[in-house]
């Protein structure tokens, strides 16, 4: 999960730098005007002391410096008007406009005292500034009481610039342990000069590394959940593990409790698990429709997890995906916030590159796999359990959902066959199938599919014919009532033929043939579009599978009933690429050197494809219901980017029989300066007598929105998804956000057919800023 950097007193770490100051001294004079000397002459880089006047009092064992005192070493620098150093007691006192500069961190005080023997000291009327994470701390007195301990009195904390900060935290007194924690008594939260909140005591993490602490709460209101507040606590367990506990309190439903556990034991392993639980207190009349069926209990939950690791050695990779819910309505009702579906999906995609099933999908996949790859082969063993939420709370024994326990895949990668011009590959799979439904068989299947191909290349293109054989063996130890008797062993052998032919043609057009941009100093920073490349890629594929009776075989998945195929598919890809030349200058010796650089933009990417089904052209059955339509829809896929600020992605299917568009998808993106907008449209035409699109219902969905950033702080956005066919709103969301130098504010309004939600987010930077945290130990 995430952590917050709450280090209000960590600024006092600047005091620790003084512990190396003045460890020894060499003084050849008793008094000098405008003196300058080196301290600790045995050091590689000694401290340099400068002052208007130096006085040494041997009887007191002290050195006195007066006027414009500067003590510096590297990027660390002390300044004061008066300083006294006792070289026996190793104590330093500085007075008058005391200032400290250490890289980008700084401090100033009225006076300062440092004792190098026990590493203690104090600053009066002091102010410290820590560049990262941009925090100011000021106090009437800040004392260093030990190696890593500090106390402060009448202190003020803020991350805002300016004499009157937008917010500040004042405390009467407190203590601080470096890389540990801070305790504050009587803290008061202030907005500008106005006091807002008070607490008798506050405990804050003050670590410079990963730290435990509370995350910024979220406030929201919705018609379904009522008034809501979300509060999370982040706990660092050790360097490789952390835990986040969250409570999402809802006035109408109760408290949704969530936990997230992250661990990264080494560089090759990473895991994340989330678990939520709710005793739903929604009114009984609102849940009658679910009673004893889809949601029989008020106890609701959702477990999801992903893990990447290895078994014994890193060559044997393991993956775990868990997704288990109490009912099919849970993911729909709780799809927002840090416990919601969308946050979990985005987190899994970013960290593991694997998605989870959509929130409306009743099938929740749970998979564990072990795999290893060699140069010419790959092996994977997996166990897959699919939870079917349509049956989970009704009668799980009637669920027809297929389980694979286990499945073993052994694939041979494409490689040369001995010393011949042939290449060969094979996909092999052994699976044991199981499902609860009473009238469905359980059994094993071994499927082997080797293939031999002959790549033929010439100046005119590439032709690759291939021949495959699929051998499938079934073992059925049991039969279920209501089905025909199956033999204990069954086998099927079926061959397939395919061929791929492709070539590429291109032509380059000179856009400025008469004036080529020369790399001269006069043309520095000049640019022009110089060339346009048009590429044509025609491709023809042919696939053939003979017809074979397979009714006697068990029916587990698509491998068991392979349809006959006799189809030609053809496509044509057009690609237009622009080249831009620019003259740039770079340093070369004592002068500059100019050169021409090239950049490219994909202007248009357009692909047309269609297929012809020979078996469909010869079909003689069901002609009254489905007339012959051997030609598939013409599919047009395009992406057009005429300018950097506009992009259009489009996919369209056109039927040559009804002479209309049967399906359409497009997204238009616009972006210019602070303004961006998008428009998307999905369309399905109602189809009844098309054998390829039988019983397709009409669908018309529009998505559009825009966002505006008028200045670096403000952000406004609006998006909407609407069913045009029924004129029904699917979702509407409006967001107003403001990001200041030291605080942020977000207001979000969400409207759905059955729920309206308003959420408010307030953050004090860096208190509300999250950063990733778990580290891995290298083995």
C-alpha positions, 0 to 999 in steps of 0.5 A, spaced: 500 500 500 502 507 501 505 511 506 505 518 508 511 522 510 509 525 517 516 528 519 514 535 523 520 535 527 525 531 523 527 538 521 531 538 527 536 533 524 540 539 522 542 540 529 546 533 528 551 536 523 553 540 528 556 534 532 562 534 527 564 542 528 570 544 531 573 537 533 580 540 534 583 547 533 590 550 532 591 557 533 597 560 532 595 567 534 592 570 541 588 576 537 587 578 530 583 583 525 580 580 519 583 573 521 581 566 517 584 560 519 583 552 518 580 548 524 582 540 524 588 541 520 589 533 519 582 532 516 582 532 508 577 537 508 578 542 514 573 547 517 574 554 515 573 559 520 573 567 518 571 573 522 572 580 523 576 579 529 579 573 533 581 573 540 584 567 544 584 567 551 588 561 554 587 562 561 579 560 559 581 555 554 576 559 549 576 562 542 572 568 541 570 570 534 567 577 532 563 580 526 561 576 520 563 570 522 563 564 517 564 557 518 564 553 512 566 546 509 563 544 503 556 546 502 555 546 509 555 553 512 554 557 519 554 564 520 553 569 526 555 575 529 559 572 535 561 565 537 565 562 543 568 556 543 571 552 549 576 547 546 577 543 553 569 542 554 568 542 546 562 547 547 560 552 542 555 558 543 553 563 537 549 569 538 546 574 533 543 572 527 545 565 527 544 562 520 545 555 518 545 552 510 546 545 509 545 543 501 538 545 500 536 545 508 537 551 512 536 554 519 536 561 523 536 563 530 537 568 535 542 564 539 545 557 539 549 552 544 552 546 542 555 541 546 560 536 542 561 532 548 554 529 549 552 531 543 546 536 546 545 543 544 539 548 543 536 554 539 532 560 541 527 563 537 529 558 531 526 557 524 528 550 520 526 549 513 527 542 510 527 542 503 524 535 502 519 534 504 518 542 504 516 543 511 518 549 516 518 548 523 519 554 528 519 555 536 521 559 542 526 554 544 528 547 540 533 543 544 537 537 542 537 532 548 541 526 546 544 523 540 537 522 536 532 526 541 529 533 541 524 537 545 521 543 543 517 549 546 511 553 542 513 550 536 509 551 529 509 547 523 507 548 516 509 546 509 506 553 506 511 559 504 509 566 506 509 570 512 502 567 514 501 560 511 495 557 509 495 552 514 499 551 520 500 546 526 502 549 533 504 546 539 505 548 546 511 543 547 513 536 544 519 531 544 522 528 538 526 522 536 530 522 530 527 516 525 522 515 530 516 519 532 514 525 535 509 527 541 505 534 541 502 537 547 496 541 546 496 542 538 492 547 534 490 546 527 490 553 524 487 556 517 491 562 516 490 566 522 484 562 525 484 557 530 480 551 527 481 544 531 484 543 538 487 536 541 490 535 548 495 530 545 498 528 538 502 522 536 506 523 529 511 518 526 517 522 524 521 517 520 525 519 514 524 512 511 517 508 510 513 510 516 506 508 519 501 513 520 494 514 518 492 516 511 488 522 509 480 521 510 475 521 505 468 524 506 462 522 501 455 522 501 450 517 497 443 515 496 445 508 497 450 508 503 448 515 506 454 519 509 460 516 509 467 517 512 473 512 510 479 512 515 486 508 513 492 506 518 498 504 514 503 500 519 510 498 517 512 491 519 519 491 516 523 492 510 519 487 506 512 488 509 506 492 510 499 492 512 493 497 511 487 497 515 481 501 513 474 502 516 469 505 511 463 507 515 456 508 512 450 511 515 445 506 512 450 500 511 454 500 517 462 499 517 466 496 511 472 493 514 478 492 509 485 490 510 491 490 505 497 486 506 503 487 501 510 483 501 516 483 497 521 478 500 526 479 494 527 482 487 523 476 484 517 476 488 512 480 490 505 479 493 498 483 495 492 481 498 486 485 500 480 483 504 474 486 505 468 485 510 461 488 511 455 486 516 450 490 511 445 494 515 441 496 509 433 496 511 430 489 510 425 492 504 431 493 500 434 486 500 427 482 500 429 481 492 435 478 494 433 474 500 435 466 500 437 467 493 443 471 491 444 475 497 442 470 503 446 473 509 448 480 511 455 478 512 458 480 505 466 480 503 471 480 497 477 477 497 482 478 492 490 477 491 495 477 486 502 474 487 509 473 483 514 469 485 518 462 484 519 455 487 525 453 489 529 457 484 528 463 480 527 459 473 521 456 476 516 462 476 509 462 480 503 466 480 497 466 484 490 470 482 485 470 487 478 473 486 472 470 491 466 474 493 460 473 497 455 475 492 454 478 485 452 485 487 458 486 492 462 489 486 457 493 483 455 496 489 462 498 492 466 500 486 469 506 488 474 509 493 480 505 496 476 499 497 472 499 491 473 495 485 476 500 480 482 501 485 483 494 486 483 493 478 488 499 477 493 497 482 493 489 480 494 492 473 500 497 475 503 492 479 502 485 476 500 487 469 494 482 470 487 484 470 481 481 474 474 479 471 469 485 470 465 487 476 459 485 472 462 478 470 459 472 475 465 468 474 471 470 479 477 466 477 482 463 482 488 460 479 495 458 481 500 456 476 508 454 476 512 455 469 518 454 466 521 456 460 527 453 456 530 455 449 526 450 445 520 448 450 515 451 455 512 448 461 506 450 465 502 447 471 496 450 473 490 449 478 484 453 476 477 454 480 472 459 477 467 461 482 460 462 479 456 467 483 449 466 479 449 459 483 454 460 489 448 463 494 442 458 490 445 451 489 452 450 488 451 443 486 448 445 480 453 450 477 455 448 470 462 452 471 468 448 469 474 447 473 481 445 471 484 441 477 490 441 474 492 443 467 499 441 464 501 445 458 508 443 455 509 447 448 515 446 444 517 452 440 518 453 433 524 451 431 528 447 425 526 440 424 533 437 423 537 439 417 531 440 413 528 447 411 522 445 415 520 448 422 516 444 427 512 446 433 507 443 438 502 445 443 500 439 448 495 439 454 493 434 459 487 436 464 483 434 469 476 437 468 471 437 474 464 441 475 459 440 480 453 440 476 450 433 477 448 431 469 455 433 467 461 428 466 468 429 470 474 426 466 481 427 463 483 429 457 490 429 453 490 434 447 497 434 443 497 438 437 504 438 433 505 442 426 510 442 421 511 448 416 515 450 410 517 458 410 518 460 403 521 467 402 523 471 396 523 478 393 516 478 392 514 476 399 513 470 404 509 464 403 508 459 409 504 453 408 503 448 414 500 442 416 498 440 423 495 433 427 491 434 433 490 427 437 486 428 443 485 422 448 479 422 453 479 418 460 472 418 463 472 414 470 465 416 471 458 417 468 452 422 470 445 420 470 441 423 464 447 423 459 448 417 454 453 412 456 460 414 455 466 409 453 472 409 459 477 411 453 475 415 447 480 418 442 479 423 436 484 424 431 483 430 426 488 434 421 488 441 419 492 445 414 493 453 413 497 457 409 500 464 410 502 469 404 504 476 405 508 481 402 510 489 403 510 494 398 512 502 399 514 508 396 517 514 399 515 521 397 519 527 397 515 533 400 520 538 399 525 536 393 527 543 391 529 545 398 533 540 402 534 543 409 542 543 410 545 543 417 548 550 417 549 555 423 544 559 419 538 554 419 539 552 427 533 550 430 529 550 423 525 544 421 521 541 415 517 535 413 521 532 408 518 525 406 512 521 406 512 514 406 506 509 404 507 502 406 502 497 403 502 490 406 497 485 403 496 478 406 492 472 404 490 466 409 487 460 408 485 455 413 482 448 413 479 443 418 475 437 415 468 435 418 468 430 423 463 427 427 465 428 435 458 427 438 460 421 442 466 425 446 465 429 452 463 436 452 468 440 456 470 446 452 471 448 445 477 443 444 472 438 444 467 440 438 472 443 433 468 445 427 469 444 420 473 450 417 474 452 409 476 459 409 480 464 406 481 471 409 484 477 406 487 484 408 490 490 406 494 495 411 496 502 409 501 505 413 503 513 412 509 515 416 511 522 416 519 524 417 521 531 420 528 534 419 530 539 424 537 542 425 540 542 432 546 545 435 551 542 440 557 544 443 564 541 439 570 543 442 571 551 443 565 552 438 558 549 436 556 543 431 550 543 427 547 536 425 540 534 422 536 530 426 530 526 424 523 524 427 517 520 425 510 520 426 505 515 424 500 519 420 495 514 418 494 506 420 488 503 416 487 496 415 481 493 411 480 485 412 474 480 410 473 473 409 470 468 405 467 461 408 467 456 403 463 451 407 458 457 408 457 457 400 455 450 400 451 450 406 444 446 404 440 446 411 436 452 415 436 456 408 429 458 410 432 461 417 439 463 415 440 465 408 447 463 405 452 469 407 459 466 405 462 473 406 464 476 413 463 483 414 468 488 412 472 490 418 475 497 417 480 499 423 484 505 423 488 510 427 489 517 424 493 522 428 494 528 423 496 533 428 499 532 435 493 534 439 488 530 435 487 522 435 481 518 432 481 510 433 476 507 429 473 500 428 467 499 423 464 492 421 460 493 414 455 487 412 455 487 404 448 483 405 444 488 409 449 494 406 449 497 413 454 498 418 453 492 423 458 494 429 462 500 430 467 503 435 470 509 435 474 514 440 476 521 438 481 525 443 483 532 443 488 535 447 491 543 446 494 546 452 490 546 458 484 543 455 483 536 453 476 532 451 474 525 448 468 522 445 467 515 444 461 511 441 459 504 440 454 501 436 451 494 434 445 494 429 439 489 430 441 482 426 436 476 426 437 472 419 445 473 419 448 466 421 454 470 424 451 475 428 444 471 430 440 474 435 444 481 435 440 486 439 441 493 438 446 497 442 448 505 442 452 507 447 456 514 447 461 516 452 464 524 452 467 528 457 472 534 457 478 536 462 480 543 463 487 546 467 486 553 467 492 554 471 497 549 475 493 549 481 485 548 478 483 542 475 475 541 472 473 535 469 466 532 466 465 525 463 458 522 461 456 515 459 449 514 456 445 509 452 442 513 446 437 507 444 433 508 451 435 515 453 438 513 459 444 515 463 449 510 465 454 514 469 455 522 470 461 524 473 464 531 475 470 533 479 473 540 481 480 539 484 485 545 487 492 543 488 496 548 492 503 549 494 501 546 501 494 543 500 489 540 496 482 539 495 477 535 491 470 535 490 467 529 486 460 528 484 457 521 481 450 520 478 448 513 476 441 510 475 440 507 482 445 512 486 448 519 487 454 520 490 458 526 493 465 525 495 470 530 498 478 529 499 482 534 503 489 533 503 495 537 507 501 536 503 506 532 504 501 529 510 496 527 504 501 525 499 502 517 498 508 514 496 510 506 494 514 503 500 516 496 500 523 494 499 526 487 497 532 484 499 536 481 494 538 474 495 
